[in-house]
Amino acid sequence: MTLSDWRRQIDEIDRQLVELLNQRSRCALEIGQNQQAENLPLYQPEREREVLENAERVNSGPSPDAAIRRLFERIVDYITYAWPCARRCALRR
C-alpha cells in the first residue's frame, strides 16, 4: 500500500472511532439518567476499575496495556466529569 492508502485507511478508522465514541457517550448518558432517577452516585469507582481492566484484558496489541488503560481513563473521565454538559448537548440534538 502507498502512504496515501495508509492515510485513507487511518481516516476511515478515525471516522469509525468517532462513531463508536458517540455511541458509547449515548449509552453513558442513559446510564447517568437512570442513576440519577434512582438516586445513585454518577461516579462509581468499582465500575471504572472494571472498564479499565476489561480494556486491558481484550487488548491484543501492538499497543501496550498501559497505553490502552490511559486512553480508557480519558474516555471515562470525559463522561464522568463532562456528563452535565454532554447531557445538555445531547438534549439539544
PDB file of N, CA, C and O in Angstrom, chain B, residues numbered from 101:
ATOM      1  N   MET B 101       0.854  -1.191   0.000  1.00  0.00           N
ATOM      2  CA  MET B 101       0.000   0.000   0.000  1.00  0.00           C
ATOM      3  C   MET B 101       0.890   1.241   0.000  1.00  0.00           C
ATOM      4  O   MET B 101       2.002   1.245   0.528  1.00  0.00           O
ATOM      5  N   THR B 102       0.358   2.280  -0.608  1.00  0.00           N
ATOM      6  CA  THR B 102       1.083   3.547  -0.635  1.00  0.00           C
ATOM      7  C   THR B 102       0.810   4.324   0.654  1.00  0.00           C
ATOM      8  O   THR B 102      -0.083   3.985   1.431  1.00  0.00           O
ATOM      9  N   LEU B 103       1.594   5.358   0.851  1.00  0.00           N
ATOM     10  CA  LEU B 103       1.386   6.236   2.001  1.00  0.00           C
ATOM     11  C   LEU B 103      -0.027   6.814   1.989  1.00  0.00           C
ATOM     12  O   LEU B 103      -0.685   6.899   3.026  1.00  0.00           O
ATOM     13  N   SER B 104      -0.474   7.200   0.823  1.00  0.00           N
ATOM     14  CA  SER B 104      -1.824   7.741   0.678  1.00  0.00           C
ATOM     15  C   SER B 104      -2.891   6.700   1.054  1.00  0.00           C
ATOM     16  O   SER B 104      -3.888   7.031   1.696  1.00  0.00           O
ATOM     17  N   ASP B 105      -2.675   5.464   0.657  1.00  0.00           N
ATOM     18  CA  ASP B 105      -3.608   4.385   1.021  1.00  0.00           C
ATOM     19  C   ASP B 105      -3.665   4.199   2.526  1.00  0.00           C
ATOM     20  O   ASP B 105      -4.745   4.066   3.103  1.00  0.00           O
ATOM     21  N   TRP B 106      -2.505   4.191   3.159  1.00  0.00           N
ATOM     22  CA  TRP B 106      -2.460   4.030   4.621  1.00  0.00           C
ATOM     23  C   TRP B 106      -3.192   5.172   5.313  1.00  0.00           C
ATOM     24  O   TRP B 106      -3.921   4.964   6.283  1.00  0.00           O
ATOM     25  N   ARG B 107      -2.987   6.380   4.801  1.00  0.00           N
ATOM     26  CA  ARG B 107      -3.651   7.536   5.414  1.00  0.00           C
ATOM     27  C   ARG B 107      -5.162   7.475   5.234  1.00  0.00           C
ATOM     28  O   ARG B 107      -5.905   7.848   6.142  1.00  0.00           O
ATOM     29  N   ARG B 108      -5.622   7.015   4.089  1.00  0.00           N
ATOM     30  CA  ARG B 108      -7.066   6.851   3.881  1.00  0.00           C
ATOM     31  C   ARG B 108      -7.622   5.805   4.842  1.00  0.00           C
ATOM     32  O   ARG B 108      -8.721   5.957   5.376  1.00  0.00           O
ATOM     33  N   GLN B 109      -6.852   4.747   5.052  1.00  0.00           N
ATOM     34  CA  GLN B 109      -7.295   3.716   5.987  1.00  0.00           C
ATOM     35  C   GLN B 109      -7.393   4.278   7.401  1.00  0.00           C
ATOM     36  O   GLN B 109      -8.350   3.994   8.122  1.00  0.00           O
ATOM     37  N   ILE B 110      -6.407   5.070   7.794  1.00  0.00           N
ATOM     38  CA  ILE B 110      -6.453   5.703   9.122  1.00  0.00           C
ATOM     39  C   ILE B 110      -7.638   6.658   9.224  1.00  0.00           C
ATOM     40  O   ILE B 110      -8.320   6.695  10.248  1.00  0.00           O
ATOM     41  N   ASP B 111      -7.885   7.428   8.170  1.00  0.00           N
ATOM     42  CA  ASP B 111      -9.042   8.341   8.175  1.00  0.00           C
ATOM     43  C   ASP B 111     -10.352   7.578   8.377  1.00  0.00           C
ATOM     44  O   ASP B 111     -11.227   8.034   9.113  1.00  0.00           O
ATOM     45  N   GLU B 112     -10.489   6.441   7.741  1.00  0.00           N
ATOM     46  CA  GLU B 112     -11.694   5.626   7.897  1.00  0.00           C
ATOM     47  C   GLU B 112     -11.790   5.065   9.317  1.00  0.00           C
ATOM     48  O   GLU B 112     -12.867   5.057   9.914  1.00  0.00           O
ATOM     49  N   ILE B 113     -10.684   4.606   9.842  1.00  0.00           N
ATOM     50  CA  ILE B 113     -10.682   4.097  11.226  1.00  0.00           C
ATOM     51  C   ILE B 113     -11.046   5.219  12.193  1.00  0.00           C
ATOM     52  O   ILE B 113     -11.809   5.006  13.136  1.00  0.00           O
ATOM     53  N   ASP B 114     -10.504   6.413  11.963  1.00  0.00           N
ATOM     54  CA  ASP B 114     -10.839   7.558  12.824  1.00  0.00           C
ATOM     55  C   ASP B 114     -12.331   7.867  12.768  1.00  0.00           C
ATOM     56  O   ASP B 114     -12.944   8.168  13.793  1.00  0.00           O
ATOM     57  N   ARG B 115     -12.916   7.794  11.574  1.00  0.00           N
ATOM     58  CA  ARG B 115     -14.349   8.036  11.443  1.00  0.00           C
ATOM     59  C   ARG B 115     -15.137   7.019  12.260  1.00  0.00           C
ATOM     60  O   ARG B 115     -16.103   7.365  12.941  1.00  0.00           O
ATOM     61  N   GLN B 116     -14.710   5.758  12.183  1.00  0.00           N
ATOM     62  CA  GLN B 116     -15.375   4.707  12.951  1.00  0.00           C
ATOM     63  C   GLN B 116     -15.203   4.920  14.448  1.00  0.00           C
ATOM     64  O   GLN B 116     -16.133   4.688  15.221  1.00  0.00           O
ATOM     65  N   LEU B 117     -14.017   5.361  14.860  1.00  0.00           N
ATOM     66  CA  LEU B 117     -13.787   5.631  16.285  1.00  0.00           C
ATOM     67  C   LEU B 117     -14.709   6.732  16.794  1.00  0.00           C
ATOM     68  O   LEU B 117     -15.277   6.618  17.880  1.00  0.00           O
ATOM     69  N   VAL B 118     -14.857   7.792  16.014  1.00  0.00           N
ATOM     70  CA  VAL B 118     -15.749   8.886  16.421  1.00  0.00           C
ATOM     71  C   VAL B 118     -17.174   8.368  16.569  1.00  0.00           C
ATOM     72  O   VAL B 118     -17.865   8.685  17.537  1.00  0.00           O
ATOM     73  N   GLU B 119     -17.602   7.568  15.602  1.00  0.00           N
ATOM     74  CA  GLU B 119     -18.943   6.991  15.671  1.00  0.00           C
ATOM     75  C   GLU B 119     -19.111   6.127  16.923  1.00  0.00           C
ATOM     76  O   GLU B 119     -20.121   6.229  17.619  1.00  0.00           O
ATOM     77  N   LEU B 120     -18.126   5.284  17.205  1.00  0.00           N
ATOM     78  CA  LEU B 120     -18.200   4.410  18.381  1.00  0.00           C
ATOM     79  C   LEU B 120     -18.140   5.207  19.686  1.00  0.00           C
ATOM     80  O   LEU B 120     -18.834   4.875  20.647  1.00  0.00           O
ATOM     81  N   LEU B 121     -17.317   6.251  19.724  1.00  0.00           N
ATOM     82  CA  LEU B 121     -17.247   7.076  20.931  1.00  0.00           C
ATOM     83  C   LEU B 121     -18.580   7.781  21.179  1.00  0.00           C
ATOM     84  O   LEU B 121     -19.011   7.914  22.324  1.00  0.00           O
ATOM     85  N   ASN B 122     -19.223   8.226  20.116  1.00  0.00           N
ATOM     86  CA  ASN B 122     -20.539   8.853  20.281  1.00  0.00           C
ATOM     87  C   ASN B 122     -21.586   7.838  20.732  1.00  0.00           C
ATOM     88  O   ASN B 122     -22.447   8.166  21.550  1.00  0.00           O
ATOM     89  N   GLN B 123     -21.528   6.626  20.218  1.00  0.00           N
ATOM     90  CA  GLN B 123     -22.436   5.568  20.691  1.00  0.00           C
ATOM     91  C   GLN B 123     -22.206   5.317  22.177  1.00  0.00           C
ATOM     92  O   GLN B 123     -23.155   5.213  22.954  1.00  0.00           O
ATOM     93  N   ARG B 124     -20.939   5.222  22.562  1.00  0.00           N
ATOM     94  CA  ARG B 124     -20.597   4.975  23.964  1.00  0.00           C
ATOM     95  C   ARG B 124     -21.112   6.115  24.847  1.00  0.00           C
ATOM     96  O   ARG B 124     -21.645   5.881  25.931  1.00  0.00           O
ATOM     97  N   SER B 125     -20.945   7.345  24.370  1.00  0.00           N
ATOM     98  CA  SER B 125     -21.420   8.504  25.132  1.00  0.00           C
ATOM     99  C   SER B 125     -22.933   8.468  25.316  1.00  0.00           C
ATOM    100  O   SER B 125     -23.442   8.773  26.395  1.00  0.00           O
ATOM    101  N   ARG B 126     -23.646   8.094  24.257  1.00  0.00           N
ATOM    102  CA  ARG B 126     -25.110   8.000  24.391  1.00  0.00           C
ATOM    103  C   ARG B 126     -25.495   6.955  25.435  1.00  0.00           C
ATOM    104  O   ARG B 126     -26.399   7.182  26.239  1.00  0.00           O
ATOM    105  N   CYS B 127     -24.817   5.823  25.422  1.00  0.00           N
ATOM    106  CA  CYS B 127     -25.088   4.789  26.435  1.00  0.00           C
ATOM    107  C   CYS B 127     -24.803   5.318  27.830  1.00  0.00           C
ATOM    108  O   CYS B 127     -25.596   5.127  28.751  1.00  0.00           O
ATOM    109  N   ALA B 128     -23.668   5.983  27.980  1.00  0.00           N
ATOM    110  CA  ALA B 128     -23.292   6.516  29.289  1.00  0.00           C
ATOM    111  C   ALA B 128     -24.296   7.568  29.762  1.00  0.00           C
ATOM    112  O   ALA B 128     -24.606   7.641  30.951  1.00  0.00           O
ATOM    113  N   LEU B 129     -24.802   8.379  28.834  1.00  0.00           N
ATOM    114  CA  LEU B 129     -25.820   9.364  29.211  1.00  0.00           C
ATOM    115  C   LEU B 129     -27.083   8.680  29.723  1.00  0.00           C
ATOM    116  O   LEU B 129     -27.669   9.113  30.715  1.00  0.00           O
ATOM    117  N   GLU B 130     -27.495   7.625  29.055  1.00  0.00           N
ATOM    118  CA  GLU B 130     -28.671   6.876  29.511  1.00  0.00           C
ATOM    119  C   GLU B 130     -28.423   6.275  30.894  1.00  0.00           C
ATOM    120  O   GLU B 130     -29.293   6.325  31.763  1.00  0.00           O
ATOM    121  N   ILE B 131     -27.251   5.717  31.088  1.00  0.00           N
ATOM    122  CA  ILE B 131     -26.909   5.154  32.398  1.00  0.00           C
ATOM    123  C   ILE B 131     -26.944   6.245  33.455  1.00  0.00           C
ATOM    124  O   ILE B 131     -27.487   6.047  34.542  1.00  0.00           O
ATOM    125  N   GLY B 132     -26.362   7.403  33.134  1.00  0.00           N
ATOM    126  CA  GLY B 132     -26.364   8.524  34.077  1.00  0.00           C
ATOM    127  C   GLY B 132     -27.769   8.975  34.440  1.00  0.00           C
ATOM    128  O   GLY B 132     -28.047   9.291  35.597  1.00  0.00           O
ATOM    129  N   GLN B 133     -28.654   9.007  33.453  1.00  0.00           N
ATOM    130  CA  GLN B 133     -30.038   9.389  33.737  1.00  0.00           C
ATOM    131  C   GLN B 133     -30.712   8.364  34.647  1.00  0.00           C
ATOM    132  O   GLN B 133     -31.460   8.726  35.556  1.00  0.00           O
ATOM    133  N   ASN B 134     -30.444   7.091  34.397  1.00  0.00           N
ATOM    134  CA  ASN B 134     -31.004   6.041  35.264  1.00  0.00           C
ATOM    135  C   ASN B 134     -30.436   6.147  36.680  1.00  0.00           C
ATOM    136  O   ASN B 134     -31.163   5.984  37.659  1.00  0.00           O
ATOM    137  N   GLN B 135     -29.143   6.420  36.782  1.00  0.00           N
ATOM    138  CA  GLN B 135     -28.538   6.562  38.111  1.00  0.00           C
ATOM    139  C   GLN B 135     -29.151   7.741  38.853  1.00  0.00           C
ATOM    140  O   GLN B 135     -29.439   7.647  40.046  1.00  0.00           O
ATOM    141  N   GLN B 136     -29.350   8.842  38.155  1.00  0.00           N
ATOM    142  CA  GLN B 136     -29.973   9.998  38.809  1.00  0.00           C
ATOM    143  C   GLN B 136     -31.385   9.676  39.254  1.00  0.00           C
ATOM    144  O   GLN B 136     -31.780  10.037  40.362  1.00  0.00           O
ATOM    145  N   ALA B 137     -32.146   9.008  38.418  1.00  0.00           N
ATOM    146  CA  ALA B 137     -33.532   8.661  38.753  1.00  0.00           C
ATOM    147  C   ALA B 137     -33.590   7.749  39.973  1.00  0.00           C
ATOM    148  O   ALA B 137     -34.548   7.796  40.746  1.00  0.00           O
ATOM    149  N   GLU B 138     -32.570   6.924  40.143  1.00  0.00           N
ATOM    150  CA  GLU B 138     -32.525   6.005  41.284  1.00  0.00           C
ATOM    151  C   GLU B 138     -31.695   6.549  42.445  1.00  0.00           C
ATOM    152  O   GLU B 138     -31.388   5.825  43.392  1.00  0.00           O
ATOM    153  N   ASN B 139     -31.335   7.837  42.363  1.00  0.00           N
ATOM    154  CA  ASN B 139     -30.527   8.497  43.399  1.00  0.00           C
ATOM    155  C   ASN B 139     -29.218   7.770  43.679  1.00  0.00           C
ATOM    156  O   ASN B 139     -28.788   7.665  44.828  1.00  0.00           O
ATOM    157  N   LEU B 140     -28.593   7.273  42.623  1.00  0.00           N
ATOM    158  CA  LEU B 140     -27.285   6.624  42.735  1.00  0.00           C
ATOM    159  C   LEU B 140     -26.208   7.622  42.341  1.00  0.00           C
ATOM    160  O   LEU B 140     -26.460   8.506  41.523  1.00  0.00           O
ATOM    161  N   PRO B 141     -25.023   7.500  42.901  1.00  0.00           N
ATOM    162  CA  PRO B 141     -23.949   8.418  42.502  1.00  0.00           C
ATOM    163  C   PRO B 141     -23.571   8.189  41.035  1.00  0.00           C
ATOM    164  O   PRO B 141     -23.557   7.056  40.553  1.00  0.00           O
ATOM    165  N   LEU B 142     -23.264   9.291  40.336  1.00  0.00           N
ATOM    166  CA  LEU B 142     -22.847   9.160  38.942  1.00  0.00           C
ATOM    167  C   LEU B 142     -21.487   8.484  38.840  1.00  0.00           C
ATOM    168  O   LEU B 142     -21.253   7.669  37.947  1.00  0.00           O
ATOM    169  N   TYR B 143     -20.601   8.825  39.753  1.00  0.00           N
ATOM    170  CA  TYR B 143     -19.259   8.231  39.730  1.00  0.00           C
ATOM    171  C   TYR B 143     -19.248   6.977  40.587  1.00  0.00           C
ATOM    172  O   TYR B 143     -19.557   7.020  41.778  1.00  0.00           O
ATOM    173  N   GLN B 144     -18.890   5.867  39.971  1.00  0.00           N
ATOM    174  CA  GLN B 144     -18.818   4.596  40.681  1.00  0.00           C
ATOM    175  C   GLN B 144     -17.437   3.987  40.411  1.00  0.00           C
ATOM    176  O   GLN B 144     -17.216   3.367  39.371  1.00  0.00           O
ATOM    177  N   PRO B 145     -16.516   4.172  41.356  1.00  0.00           N
ATOM    178  CA  PRO B 145     -15.126   3.747  41.132  1.00  0.00           C
ATOM    179  C   PRO B 145     -14.977   2.265  40.794  1.00  0.00           C
ATOM    180  O   PRO B 145     -14.090   1.896  40.024  1.00  0.00           O
ATOM    181  N   GLU B 146     -15.827   1.417  41.356  1.00  0.00           N
ATOM    182  CA  GLU B 146     -15.707  -0.013  41.056  1.00  0.00           C
ATOM    183  C   GLU B 146     -16.038  -0.295  39.593  1.00  0.00           C
ATOM    184  O   GLU B 146     -15.436  -1.182  38.987  1.00  0.00           O
ATOM    185  N   ARG B 147     -16.980   0.442  39.021  1.00  0.00           N
ATOM    186  CA  ARG B 147     -17.311   0.269  37.600  1.00  0.00           C
ATOM    187  C   ARG B 147     -16.166   0.797  36.728  1.00  0.00           C
ATOM    188  O   ARG B 147     -15.823   0.187  35.716  1.00  0.00           O
ATOM    189  N   GLU B 148     -15.584   1.920  37.119  1.00  0.00           N
ATOM    190  CA  GLU B 148     -14.443   2.448  36.364  1.00  0.00           C
ATOM    191  C   GLU B 148     -13.301   1.432  36.345  1.00  0.00           C
ATOM    192  O   GLU B 148     -12.689   1.196  35.303  1.00  0.00           O
ATOM    193  N   ARG B 149     -13.028   0.848  37.476  1.00  0.00           N
ATOM    194  CA  ARG B 149     -11.969  -0.168  37.571  1.00  0.00           C
ATOM    195  C   ARG B 149     -12.276  -1.347  36.642  1.00  0.00           C
ATOM    196  O   ARG B 149     -11.386  -1.860  35.964  1.00  0.00           O
ATOM    197  N   GLU B 150     -13.529  -1.765  36.619  1.00  0.00           N
ATOM    198  CA  GLU B 150     -13.956  -2.870  35.758  1.00  0.00           C
ATOM    199  C   GLU B 150     -13.761  -2.521  34.277  1.00  0.00           C
ATOM    200  O   GLU B 150     -13.278  -3.350  33.506  1.00  0.00           O
ATOM    201  N   VAL B 151     -14.131  -1.312  33.881  1.00  0.00           N
ATOM    202  CA  VAL B 151     -13.979  -0.873  32.488  1.00  0.00           C
ATOM    203  C   VAL B 151     -12.501  -0.892  32.091  1.00  0.00           C
ATOM    204  O   VAL B 151     -12.149  -1.373  31.014  1.00  0.00           O
ATOM    205  N   LEU B 152     -11.648  -0.370  32.959  1.00  0.00           N
ATOM    206  CA  LEU B 152     -10.210  -0.319  32.655  1.00  0.00           C
ATOM    207  C   LEU B 152      -9.609  -1.720  32.566  1.00  0.00           C
ATOM    208  O   LEU B 152      -8.802  -2.000  31.680  1.00  0.00           O
ATOM    209  N   GLU B 153      -9.999  -2.585  33.473  1.00  0.00           N
ATOM    210  CA  GLU B 153      -9.495  -3.966  33.446  1.00  0.00           C
ATOM    211  C   GLU B 153      -9.981  -4.693  32.194  1.00  0.00           C
ATOM    212  O   GLU B 153      -9.226  -5.454  31.590  1.00  0.00           O
ATOM    213  N   ASN B 154     -11.233  -4.467  31.802  1.00  0.00           N
ATOM    214  CA  ASN B 154     -11.767  -5.085  30.584  1.00  0.00           C
ATOM    215  C   ASN B 154     -10.989  -4.627  29.356  1.00  0.00           C
ATOM    216  O   ASN B 154     -10.668  -5.436  28.484  1.00  0.00           O
ATOM    217  N   ALA B 155     -10.686  -3.345  29.285  1.00  0.00           N
ATOM    218  CA  ALA B 155      -9.949  -2.811  28.136  1.00  0.00           C
ATOM    219  C   ALA B 155      -8.565  -3.449  28.036  1.00  0.00           C
ATOM    220  O   ALA B 155      -8.115  -3.809  26.949  1.00  0.00           O
ATOM    221  N   GLU B 156      -7.908  -3.583  29.163  1.00  0.00           N
ATOM    222  CA  GLU B 156      -6.580  -4.217  29.154  1.00  0.00           C
ATOM    223  C   GLU B 156      -6.683  -5.696  28.782  1.00  0.00           C
ATOM    224  O   GLU B 156      -5.836  -6.215  28.056  1.00  0.00           O
ATOM    225  N   ARG B 157      -7.705  -6.363  29.270  1.00  0.00           N
ATOM    226  CA  ARG B 157      -7.860  -7.794  29.028  1.00  0.00           C
ATOM    227  C   ARG B 157      -8.069  -8.102  27.550  1.00  0.00           C
ATOM    228  O   ARG B 157      -7.545  -9.097  27.050  1.00  0.00           O
ATOM    229  N   VAL B 158      -8.823  -7.271  26.849  1.00  0.00           N
ATOM    230  CA  VAL B 158      -9.105  -7.548  25.438  1.00  0.00           C
ATOM    231  C   VAL B 158      -8.037  -6.993  24.498  1.00  0.00           C
ATOM    232  O   VAL B 158      -8.088  -7.240  23.294  1.00  0.00           O
ATOM    233  N   ASN B 159      -7.089  -6.262  25.023  1.00  0.00           N
ATOM    234  CA  ASN B 159      -6.026  -5.698  24.194  1.00  0.00           C
ATOM    235  C   ASN B 159      -5.123  -6.806  23.664  1.00  0.00           C
ATOM    236  O   ASN B 159      -4.532  -7.569  24.428  1.00  0.00           O
ATOM    237  N   SER B 160      -5.032  -6.873  22.340  1.00  0.00           N
ATOM    238  CA  SER B 160      -4.163  -7.879  21.726  1.00  0.00           C
ATOM    239  C   SER B 160      -2.938  -7.244  21.074  1.00  0.00           C
ATOM    240  O   SER B 160      -2.204  -7.910  20.345  1.00  0.00           O
ATOM    241  N   GLY B 161      -2.716  -5.943  21.340  1.00  0.00           N
ATOM    242  CA  GLY B 161      -1.535  -5.275  20.827  1.00  0.00           C
ATOM    243  C   GLY B 161      -1.727  -4.796  19.402  1.00  0.00           C
ATOM    244  O   GLY B 161      -2.723  -5.138  18.765  1.00  0.00           O
ATOM    245  N   PRO B 162      -0.818  -4.034  18.905  1.00  0.00           N
ATOM    246  CA  PRO B 162       0.519  -3.792  19.425  1.00  0.00           C
ATOM    247  C   PRO B 162       0.600  -2.730  20.511  1.00  0.00           C
ATOM    248  O   PRO B 162       1.670  -2.518  21.081  1.00  0.00           O
ATOM    249  N   SER B 163      -0.508  -2.056  20.811  1.00  0.00           N
ATOM    250  CA  SER B 163      -0.480  -1.039  21.870  1.00  0.00           C
ATOM    251  C   SER B 163      -0.288  -1.707  23.220  1.00  0.00           C
ATOM    252  O   SER B 163      -0.944  -2.705  23.521  1.00  0.00           O
ATOM    253  N   PRO B 164       0.615  -1.158  24.044  1.00  0.00           N
ATOM    254  CA  PRO B 164       0.797  -1.730  25.383  1.00  0.00           C
ATOM    255  C   PRO B 164      -0.435  -1.499  26.256  1.00  0.00           C
ATOM    256  O   PRO B 164      -1.175  -0.533  26.069  1.00  0.00           O
ATOM    257  N   ASP B 165      -0.638  -2.398  27.206  1.00  0.00           N
ATOM    258  CA  ASP B 165      -1.783  -2.285  28.116  1.00  0.00           C
ATOM    259  C   ASP B 165      -1.839  -0.918  28.791  1.00  0.00           C
ATOM    260  O   ASP B 165      -2.919  -0.352  28.957  1.00  0.00           O
ATOM    261  N   ALA B 166      -0.682  -0.387  29.181  1.00  0.00           N
ATOM    262  CA  ALA B 166      -0.653   0.908  29.867  1.00  0.00           C
ATOM    263  C   ALA B 166      -1.214   2.013  28.972  1.00  0.00           C
ATOM    264  O   ALA B 166      -1.898   2.913  29.460  1.00  0.00           O
ATOM    265  N   ALA B 167      -0.934   1.958  27.678  1.00  0.00           N
ATOM    266  CA  ALA B 167      -1.452   2.966  26.750  1.00  0.00           C
ATOM    267  C   ALA B 167      -2.962   2.825  26.590  1.00  0.00           C
ATOM    268  O   ALA B 167      -3.681   3.824  26.557  1.00  0.00           O
ATOM    269  N   ILE B 168      -3.436   1.606  26.493  1.00  0.00           N
ATOM    270  CA  ILE B 168      -4.881   1.361  26.385  1.00  0.00           C
ATOM    271  C   ILE B 168      -5.578   1.830  27.650  1.00  0.00           C
ATOM    272  O   ILE B 168      -6.645   2.442  27.588  1.00  0.00           O
ATOM    273  N   ARG B 169      -4.978   1.546  28.792  1.00  0.00           N
ATOM    274  CA  ARG B 169      -5.554   1.977  30.069  1.00  0.00           C
ATOM    275  C   ARG B 169      -5.671   3.497  30.123  1.00  0.00           C
ATOM    276  O   ARG B 169      -6.712   4.030  30.508  1.00  0.00           O
ATOM    277  N   ARG B 170      -4.598   4.196  29.737  1.00  0.00           N
ATOM    278  CA  ARG B 170      -4.629   5.665  29.749  1.00  0.00           C
ATOM    279  C   ARG B 170      -5.711   6.205  28.813  1.00  0.00           C
ATOM    280  O   ARG B 170      -6.414   7.156  29.154  1.00  0.00           O
ATOM    281  N   LEU B 171      -5.840   5.602  27.648  1.00  0.00           N
ATOM    282  CA  LEU B 171      -6.866   6.027  26.707  1.00  0.00           C
ATOM    283  C   LEU B 171      -8.259   5.868  27.307  1.00  0.00           C
ATOM    284  O   LEU B 171      -9.091   6.769  27.210  1.00  0.00           O
ATOM    285  N   PHE B 172      -8.505   4.720  27.925  1.00  0.00           N
ATOM    286  CA  PHE B 172      -9.821   4.490  28.526  1.00  0.00           C
ATOM    287  C   PHE B 172     -10.038   5.360  29.762  1.00  0.00           C
ATOM    288  O   PHE B 172     -11.173   5.738  30.055  1.00  0.00           O
ATOM    289  N   GLU B 173      -8.984   5.680  30.483  1.00  0.00           N
ATOM    290  CA  GLU B 173      -9.127   6.619  31.604  1.00  0.00           C
ATOM    291  C   GLU B 173      -9.624   7.961  31.091  1.00  0.00           C
ATOM    292  O   GLU B 173     -10.481   8.585  31.717  1.00  0.00           O
ATOM    293  N   ARG B 174      -9.096   8.411  29.962  1.00  0.00           N
ATOM    294  CA  ARG B 174      -9.528   9.678  29.373  1.00  0.00           C
ATOM    295  C   ARG B 174     -10.989   9.609  28.936  1.00  0.00           C
ATOM    296  O   ARG B 174     -11.755  10.549  29.145  1.00  0.00           O
ATOM    297  N   ILE B 175     -11.361   8.497  28.332  1.00  0.00           N
ATOM    298  CA  ILE B 175     -12.748   8.331  27.885  1.00  0.00           C
ATOM    299  C   ILE B 175     -13.692   8.357  29.082  1.00  0.00           C
ATOM    300  O   ILE B 175     -14.713   9.046  29.061  1.00  0.00           O
ATOM    301  N   VAL B 176     -13.348   7.607  30.124  1.00  0.00           N
ATOM    302  CA  VAL B 176     -14.189   7.556  31.328  1.00  0.00           C
ATOM    303  C   VAL B 176     -14.228   8.926  31.996  1.00  0.00           C
ATOM    304  O   VAL B 176     -15.292   9.361  32.437  1.00  0.00           O
ATOM    305  N   ASP B 177     -13.085   9.617  32.081  1.00  0.00           N
ATOM    306  CA  ASP B 177     -13.050  10.949  32.675  1.00  0.00           C
ATOM    307  C   ASP B 177     -13.979  11.895  31.938  1.00  0.00           C
ATOM    308  O   ASP B 177     -14.704  12.674  32.557  1.00  0.00           O
ATOM    309  N   TYR B 178     -13.956  11.825  30.621  1.00  0.00           N
ATOM    310  CA  TYR B 178     -14.808  12.727  29.843  1.00  0.00           C
ATOM    311  C   TYR B 178     -16.267  12.583  30.257  1.00  0.00           C
ATOM    312  O   TYR B 178     -16.926  13.571  30.581  1.00  0.00           O
ATOM    313  N   ILE B 179     -16.758  11.376  30.247  1.00  0.00           N
ATOM    314  CA  ILE B 179     -18.184  11.204  30.507  1.00  0.00           C
ATOM    315  C   ILE B 179     -18.509  11.414  31.984  1.00  0.00           C
ATOM    316  O   ILE B 179     -19.608  11.861  32.313  1.00  0.00           O
ATOM    317  N   THR B 180     -17.578  11.101  32.873  1.00  0.00           N
ATOM    318  CA  THR B 180     -17.818  11.293  34.299  1.00  0.00           C
ATOM    319  C   THR B 180     -17.875  12.774  34.660  1.00  0.00           C
ATOM    320  O   THR B 180     -18.798  13.222  35.340  1.00  0.00           O
ATOM    321  N   TYR B 181     -16.890  13.520  34.203  1.00  0.00           N
ATOM    322  CA  TYR B 181     -16.793  14.917  34.611  1.00  0.00           C
ATOM    323  C   TYR B 181     -17.487  15.879  33.661  1.00  0.00           C
ATOM    324  O   TYR B 181     -17.805  17.003  34.051  1.00  0.00           O
ATOM    325  N   ALA B 182     -17.725  15.471  32.447  1.00  0.00           N
ATOM    326  CA  ALA B 182     -18.403  16.334  31.489  1.00  0.00           C
ATOM    327  C   ALA B 182     -19.853  15.917  31.306  1.00  0.00           C
ATOM    328  O   ALA B 182     -20.531  16.415  30.408  1.00  0.00           O
ATOM    329  N   TRP B 183     -20.337  15.009  32.147  1.00  0.00           N
ATOM    330  CA  TRP B 183     -21.685  14.476  31.985  1.00  0.00           C
ATOM    331  C   TRP B 183     -22.750  15.557  31.917  1.00  0.00           C
ATOM    332  O   TRP B 183     -23.592  15.509  31.020  1.00  0.00           O
ATOM    333  N   PRO B 184     -22.753  16.536  32.825  1.00  0.00           N
ATOM    334  CA  PRO B 184     -23.817  17.553  32.740  1.00  0.00           C
ATOM    335  C   PRO B 184     -23.805  18.301  31.404  1.00  0.00           C
ATOM    336  O   PRO B 184     -24.862  18.541  30.820  1.00  0.00           O
ATOM    337  N   CYS B 185     -22.627  18.667  30.923  1.00  0.00           N
ATOM    338  CA  CYS B 185     -22.529  19.370  29.635  1.00  0.00           C
ATOM    339  C   CYS B 185     -22.948  18.449  28.488  1.00  0.00           C
ATOM    340  O   CYS B 185     -23.696  18.855  27.598  1.00  0.00           O
ATOM    341  N   ALA B 186     -22.463  17.215  28.516  1.00  0.00           N
ATOM    342  CA  ALA B 186     -22.791  16.262  27.459  1.00  0.00           C
ATOM    343  C   ALA B 186     -24.295  16.019  27.437  1.00  0.00           C
ATOM    344  O   ALA B 186     -24.888  15.885  26.366  1.00  0.00           O
ATOM    345  N   ARG B 187     -24.900  15.964  28.590  1.00  0.00           N
ATOM    346  CA  ARG B 187     -26.353  15.728  28.679  1.00  0.00           C
ATOM    347  C   ARG B 187     -27.107  16.894  28.041  1.00  0.00           C
ATOM    348  O   ARG B 187     -28.048  16.685  27.276  1.00  0.00           O
ATOM    349  N   ARG B 188     -26.689  18.127  28.359  1.00  0.00           N
ATOM    350  CA  ARG B 188     -27.344  19.301  27.769  1.00  0.00           C
ATOM    351  C   ARG B 188     -27.182  19.309  26.253  1.00  0.00           C
ATOM    352  O   ARG B 188     -28.137  19.587  25.529  1.00  0.00           O
ATOM    353  N   CYS B 189     -25.984  19.008  25.772  1.00  0.00           N
ATOM    354  CA  CYS B 189     -25.730  18.983  24.326  1.00  0.00           C
ATOM    355  C   CYS B 189     -26.562  17.918  23.643  1.00  0.00           C
ATOM    356  O   CYS B 189     -27.116  18.157  22.570  1.00  0.00           O
ATOM    357  N   ALA B 190     -26.658  16.739  24.251  1.00  0.00           N
ATOM    358  CA  ALA B 190     -27.426  15.642  23.661  1.00  0.00           C
ATOM    359  C   ALA B 190     -28.906  15.971  23.613  1.00  0.00           C
ATOM    360  O   ALA B 190     -29.602  15.593  22.670  1.00  0.00           O
ATOM    361  N   LEU B 191     -29.385  16.671  24.624  1.00  0.00           N
ATOM    362  CA  LEU B 191     -30.802  17.001  24.658  1.00  0.00           C
ATOM    363  C   LEU B 191     -31.161  18.041  23.597  1.00  0.00           C
ATOM    364  O   LEU B 191     -32.308  18.101  23.152  1.00  0.00           O
ATOM    365  N   ARG B 192     -30.194  18.856  23.191  1.00  0.00           N
ATOM    366  CA  ARG B 192     -30.441  19.874  22.178  1.00  0.00           C
ATOM    367  C   ARG B 192     -30.526  19.287  20.783  1.00  0.00           C
ATOM    368  O   ARG B 192     -31.077  19.920  19.882  1.00  0.00           O
ATOM    369  N   ARG B 193     -29.989  18.086  20.586  1.00  0.00           N
ATOM    370  CA  ARG B 193     -29.964  17.494  19.230  1.00  0.00           C
ATOM    371  C   ARG B 193     -31.249  16.836  18.900  1.00  0.00           C
ATOM    372  O   ARG B 193     -31.400  16.291  17.807  1.00  0.00           O
TER     373      ARG B 193
END
